[in-house]
Amino acid sequence: MVMLRFNRSVIESHRLITGIILTAALLFQVVPLSHAATALGDRYDLVADSRASATTVHQIGFTFRNTAVPVGSILLEFCSNDPLVLTACTAPNGFNIAASTLAAQTGETGFLIAPGSPNNAVVLSRPAAAPTVGPSTYQFDNVINPSDGGTYYLRISTYTSIDATGVHIEEGGVALTNNDQLVIASEVPPHLTFCAGVTINNFDCNTASSFILNLGEFSTRQTKADSSQMIVTTNAAGGYSISVSGTTLTSGNNVINAPVTPTASATNKSQFGINLTSNGNPVVGSNTSGSGSGSAASGYNGNNLFKFIDGDKVASSATSSEWNKFTVSYIANIDSNQAPGSYATTLSYICLGNF
Amino acid sequence: MNFIKRLQRPTSLAAAALLLVAAAAPLFVPNQAFAYGLPTERQVKISSSTAGATGVSYEVSFKAATTSVLQGLVIEICDNSPIIGDTCTTPAGFSWGAASNPQPSFNGTAQTGWTGAVSAGKFTLTNAAGATSVAAGQLVSFTITTATNPSTSNTTFYGRMLSFATSAAATGYTATTPGSSIDAGGTALSTADQITIQAKVQERLTFCIYTSAASASCTGNTTTNPVVLGDANGVLSSTSPSISKTAKYNITTNASLGATIRAKGSTLTSGSFTIDPAGAGSATGAQYAAGSEQFGLCTYRETGAGAGTSTGLAPTTQYDGENGGTSTATSCSGSTAGQGAGFSNNGFYAFDTTTANSNFTSTYGVPIATKTAGDFSTGILTFLGGVSNTTEPGIYTSTLTFIATGVY
């Protein structure tokens, strides 16, 4: 009886020892191996787009430090909880690298994506070979970022096996962040800046001065002439056009004739005309100035040729234009039949932007 | 009957004599246990308690109980008992190493002329010519630096320390025949398992973009998009610079090689129309020029109230809003938010779209700042906008992505 109890005791002891050994073996698999692995150097994950849920490029880089042990696979695992290899990994919400493509690889190459990984991990596999010292990079296209903002982690571990099983050789973690984008907004309103005056300094409408031209007393032997100015700029894509509106010189029912075609100034002839260029006969006016793209309109751009038709376009630009300054020259002649009187006209220049 | 009585009397006397002799015997039998003084403050200080550790220093010290000239000192390590006179078993694995000549110290004064000898767990120091007297209460010490600890961990072992007036007495010492020591006493020691403390510091990177007030973290910050660049209505001017300084970022990391902040996106765009990047998209950027299309940015470290205090944030050259860390008359950090003459402070603003593989439109964008490992730093993003007279009308937007990448 005593002997029997002893034997049972021995058997139970053996079972206990066996259990302890098995437990120790399991612990050995879990704990000490993590301490044996060396750290991969210069680890990073360069992300092309850090928005949550963005489909983007991840370029993962690191340096192998253990060149003695062949590497047949690399496990890249993304976790939301921490970067510590061999601890439980919580997959980031919405993250998906399983459907990505290995678009490029440098340094240690020859890897292919092994099938069968979960959405938050990818295994790179190749025939085992000892790595060399130096940076290696692996670019993955079509990776979907986590749907949550903030920090998430990449765990990198290398194996001799081709399927990321067994004892890992080296390991390392990387922290990444998702972030909101920044949107800068501004407005450029349509603008047309136009002004007229007898004189305008440079391209400053604030300096436009005087709005009356006095041609003096007409003579059959001398052409009366004077000029005014106008400046214009616009961001209208279709540019602008400037037209003139008004009548010829008038005194009651009497008028000074306005040529309807470009005509040279001639004394002793009833004439009232304008143009937007420089003239030698009479000496009046200037060519268009400024960096804009505007120009005098046909019929009003000929030297020493004048005409006037109510409503005519006198200048224009086909595109948006920087500043231009137009100088409008006025000439008046009378013949001997011109009825006496005080002749005047009010001319309006209308600039229309083509937005 | 008388005979019997006669016989009984001597017997009684003999018995009485025997009792007397027996009672007095202890007075005449030498007893080693009481032949020496018991030193105080006895200790053997060891430099390592690790089982089997080698090169361990054993510093033996005690305060003398008896005033005497000393010519011999003994320390013996035992596995079983510290009692003087008991048998001594040397602990498994223990060794004093090669014999050496550590010189003792008497009352703080270094001595000379002492010679060491090793025998199993016993280390004997003698100086036959020694004439230095140690008074009661004075400290005696010596250190042996070549010991190997017992090989069993978490196990008590003992030291017996003795002093002798003659070197011969010290040399003649054995555990069970300790001889006539001046002082003698025991002490206990122990080997112990080493405790390994393991902790992990995980890779860390926290980065956020925001438009709320400057803060020293990424908690609670908010972003109001879009960030308006222009006058009160967001209208850009062809005659004055428009400046925005509401966008900020905070970053902290423990990356050993630091982190790089990259920016990526397009210039202000309205349909097919764009506002030219500052400096025509070159790497050098440009100062504000009235009447020119310009969109660019600079960045600098915020040092105002509430901002992150770490100084490890360094803008890259072309986006450096402080020209290397110092605000000057032409620093964009000195710009004024809003729209008006001089608001740009003649600083340089850039929006590089031309440098190969490192510009706002390349895959990973362009580095605008770096951050060394450390606590939160706060950066200000300052944007410049300007238009020409021919800039096409429209609502212009620029969507920018800022990416922080740590290298661990």
HADDOCK unambig.tbl for C-alpha pairs under 7 A between the chains (distance, minus, plus):
assign (segid A and resid 41 and name CA) (segid B and resid 408 and name CA) 6.94 0.50 0.50
assign (segid A and resid 42 and name CA) (segid B and resid 407 and name CA) 5.56 0.50 0.50
assign (segid A and resid 42 and name CA) (segid B and resid 408 and name CA) 5.22 0.50 0.50
assign (segid A and resid 43 and name CA) (segid B and resid 407 and name CA) 5.32 0.50 0.50
assign (segid A and resid 43 and name CA) (segid B and resid 408 and name CA) 4.94 0.50 0.50
assign (segid A and resid 44 and name CA) (segid B and resid 405 and name CA) 6.73 0.50 0.50
assign (segid A and resid 44 and name CA) (segid B and resid 406 and name CA) 5.97 0.50 0.50
assign (segid A and resid 44 and name CA) (segid B and resid 407 and name CA) 4.82 0.50 0.50
assign (segid A and resid 44 and name CA) (segid B and resid 408 and name CA) 6.49 0.50 0.50
assign (segid A and resid 45 and name CA) (segid B and resid 405 and name CA) 6.66 0.50 0.50
assign (segid A and resid 46 and name CA) (segid B and resid 405 and name CA) 5.96 0.50 0.50
assign (segid A and resid 47 and name CA) (segid B and resid 364 and name CA) 6.64 0.50 0.50
assign (segid A and resid 48 and name CA) (segid B and resid 363 and name CA) 5.68 0.50 0.50
assign (segid A and resid 48 and name CA) (segid B and resid 364 and name CA) 4.59 0.50 0.50
assign (segid A and resid 49 and name CA) (segid B and resid 401 and name CA) 6.84 0.50 0.50
assign (segid A and resid 50 and name CA) (segid B and resid 401 and name CA) 6.94 0.50 0.50
assign (segid A and resid 50 and name CA) (segid B and resid 403 and name CA) 5.88 0.50 0.50
assign (segid A and resid 83 and name CA) (segid B and resid 202 and name CA) 6.21 0.50 0.50
assign (segid A and resid 83 and name CA) (segid B and resid 203 and name CA) 6.53 0.50 0.50
assign (segid A and resid 84 and name CA) (segid B and resid 202 and name CA) 6.63 0.50 0.50
assign (segid A and resid 151 and name CA) (segid B and resid 205 and name CA) 6.98 0.50 0.50
assign (segid A and resid 151 and name CA) (segid B and resid 206 and name CA) 6.42 0.50 0.50
assign (segid A and resid 173 and name CA) (segid B and resid 203 and name CA) 6.07 0.50 0.50
assign (segid A and resid 174 and name CA) (segid B and resid 203 and name CA) 5.75 0.50 0.50
assign (segid A and resid 174 and name CA) (segid B and resid 408 and name CA) 6.71 0.50 0.50
assign (segid A and resid 175 and name CA) (segid B and resid 203 and name CA) 5.62 0.50 0.50
assign (segid A and resid 175 and name CA) (segid B and resid 204 and name CA) 5.44 0.50 0.50
assign (segid A and resid 175 and name CA) (segid B and resid 205 and name CA) 5.40 0.50 0.50
assign (segid A and resid 176 and name CA) (segid B and resid 205 and name CA) 6.32 0.50 0.50
assign (segid A and resid 176 and name CA) (segid B and resid 405 and name CA) 6.80 0.50 0.50
assign (segid A and resid 177 and name CA) (segid B and resid 206 and name CA) 6.65 0.50 0.50
assign (segid A and resid 177 and name CA) (segid B and resid 207 and name CA) 6.48 0.50 0.50
assign (segid A and resid 179 and name CA) (segid B and resid 208 and name CA) 6.16 0.50 0.50
assign (segid A and resid 179 and name CA) (segid B and resid 209 and name CA) 6.86 0.50 0.50
assign (segid A and resid 180 and name CA) (segid B and resid 209 and name CA) 6.76 0.50 0.50
assign (segid A and resid 181 and name CA) (segid B and resid 399 and name CA) 6.61 0.50 0.50
assign (segid A and resid 181 and name CA) (segid B and resid 400 and name CA) 5.70 0.50 0.50
assign (segid A and resid 181 and name CA) (segid B and resid 401 and name CA) 4.90 0.50 0.50
assign (segid A and resid 181 and name CA) (segid B and resid 402 and name CA) 7.00 0.50 0.50
assign (segid A and resid 182 and name CA) (segid B and resid 225 and name CA) 6.58 0.50 0.50
assign (segid A and resid 182 and name CA) (segid B and resid 399 and name CA) 5.75 0.50 0.50
assign (segid A and resid 182 and name CA) (segid B and resid 400 and name CA) 5.12 0.50 0.50
assign (segid A and resid 182 and name CA) (segid B and resid 401 and name CA) 6.42 0.50 0.50
assign (segid A and resid 183 and name CA) (segid B and resid 225 and name CA) 5.68 0.50 0.50
assign (segid A and resid 183 and name CA) (segid B and resid 226 and name CA) 4.69 0.50 0.50
assign (segid A and resid 183 and name CA) (segid B and resid 227 and name CA) 5.95 0.50 0.50
assign (segid A and resid 183 and name CA) (segid B and resid 397 and name CA) 6.59 0.50 0.50
assign (segid A and resid 183 and name CA) (segid B and resid 398 and name CA) 5.57 0.50 0.50
assign (segid A and resid 183 and name CA) (segid B and resid 399 and name CA) 4.39 0.50 0.50
assign (segid A and resid 183 and name CA) (segid B and resid 400 and name CA) 6.15 0.50 0.50
assign (segid A and resid 184 and name CA) (segid B and resid 226 and name CA) 5.36 0.50 0.50
assign (segid A and resid 184 and name CA) (segid B and resid 227 and name CA) 4.72 0.50 0.50
assign (segid A and resid 184 and name CA) (segid B and resid 228 and name CA) 5.99 0.50 0.50
assign (segid A and resid 184 and name CA) (segid B and resid 229 and name CA) 6.64 0.50 0.50
assign (segid A and resid 184 and name CA) (segid B and resid 397 and name CA) 5.35 0.50 0.50
assign (segid A and resid 184 and name CA) (segid B and resid 398 and name CA) 4.97 0.50 0.50
assign (segid A and resid 184 and name CA) (segid B and resid 399 and name CA) 6.34 0.50 0.50
assign (segid A and resid 185 and name CA) (segid B and resid 226 and name CA) 5.71 0.50 0.50
assign (segid A and resid 185 and name CA) (segid B and resid 227 and name CA) 5.93 0.50 0.50
assign (segid A and resid 185 and name CA) (segid B and resid 228 and name CA) 5.02 0.50 0.50
assign (segid A and resid 185 and name CA) (segid B and resid 229 and name CA) 5.96 0.50 0.50
assign (segid A and resid 185 and name CA) (segid B and resid 396 and name CA) 5.63 0.50 0.50
assign (segid A and resid 185 and name CA) (segid B and resid 397 and name CA) 4.28 0.50 0.50
assign (segid A and resid 185 and name CA) (segid B and resid 398 and name CA) 6.48 0.50 0.50
assign (segid A and resid 186 and name CA) (segid B and resid 228 and name CA) 5.98 0.50 0.50
assign (segid A and resid 186 and name CA) (segid B and resid 229 and name CA) 5.20 0.50 0.50
assign (segid A and resid 186 and name CA) (segid B and resid 230 and name CA) 6.07 0.50 0.50
assign (segid A and resid 186 and name CA) (segid B and resid 234 and name CA) 4.95 0.50 0.50
assign (segid A and resid 186 and name CA) (segid B and resid 235 and name CA) 5.83 0.50 0.50
assign (segid A and resid 186 and name CA) (segid B and resid 236 and name CA) 6.44 0.50 0.50
assign (segid A and resid 186 and name CA) (segid B and resid 395 and name CA) 5.98 0.50 0.50
assign (segid A and resid 186 and name CA) (segid B and resid 396 and name CA) 5.05 0.50 0.50
assign (segid A and resid 186 and name CA) (segid B and resid 397 and name CA) 6.24 0.50 0.50
assign (segid A and resid 187 and name CA) (segid B and resid 234 and name CA) 5.60 0.50 0.50
assign (segid A and resid 187 and name CA) (segid B and resid 235 and name CA) 4.54 0.50 0.50
assign (segid A and resid 187 and name CA) (segid B and resid 236 and name CA) 6.06 0.50 0.50
assign (segid A and resid 187 and name CA) (segid B and resid 394 and name CA) 5.86 0.50 0.50
assign (segid A and resid 187 and name CA) (segid B and resid 395 and name CA) 4.46 0.50 0.50
assign (segid A and resid 187 and name CA) (segid B and resid 396 and name CA) 5.66 0.50 0.50
assign (segid A and resid 188 and name CA) (segid B and resid 235 and name CA) 5.65 0.50 0.50
assign (segid A and resid 188 and name CA) (segid B and resid 236 and name CA) 5.78 0.50 0.50
assign (segid A and resid 188 and name CA) (segid B and resid 393 and name CA) 4.64 0.50 0.50
assign (segid A and resid 188 and name CA) (segid B and resid 394 and name CA) 5.19 0.50 0.50
assign (segid A and resid 188 and name CA) (segid B and resid 395 and name CA) 6.30 0.50 0.50
assign (segid A and resid 189 and name CA) (segid B and resid 393 and name CA) 4.80 0.50 0.50
assign (segid A and resid 189 and name CA) (segid B and resid 394 and name CA) 6.09 0.50 0.50
assign (segid A and resid 190 and name CA) (segid B and resid 393 and name CA) 4.85 0.50 0.50
assign (segid A and resid 233 and name CA) (segid B and resid 389 and name CA) 6.72 0.50 0.50
assign (segid A and resid 234 and name CA) (segid B and resid 389 and name CA) 6.20 0.50 0.50
assign (segid A and resid 234 and name CA) (segid B and resid 390 and name CA) 6.07 0.50 0.50
assign (segid A and resid 235 and name CA) (segid B and resid 389 and name CA) 5.84 0.50 0.50
assign (segid A and resid 235 and name CA) (segid B and resid 390 and name CA) 4.05 0.50 0.50
assign (segid A and resid 235 and name CA) (segid B and resid 391 and name CA) 5.69 0.50 0.50
assign (segid A and resid 235 and name CA) (segid B and resid 392 and name CA) 5.43 0.50 0.50
assign (segid A and resid 235 and name CA) (segid B and resid 393 and name CA) 6.67 0.50 0.50
assign (segid A and resid 236 and name CA) (segid B and resid 392 and name CA) 6.84 0.50 0.50
assign (segid A and resid 237 and name CA) (segid B and resid 392 and name CA) 6.62 0.50 0.50
assign (segid A and resid 320 and name CA) (segid B and resid 390 and name CA) 5.32 0.50 0.50
assign (segid A and resid 321 and name CA) (segid B and resid 390 and name CA) 5.66 0.50 0.50
assign (segid A and resid 322 and name CA) (segid B and resid 389 and name CA) 5.73 0.50 0.50
assign (segid A and resid 322 and name CA) (segid B and resid 390 and name CA) 6.07 0.50 0.50
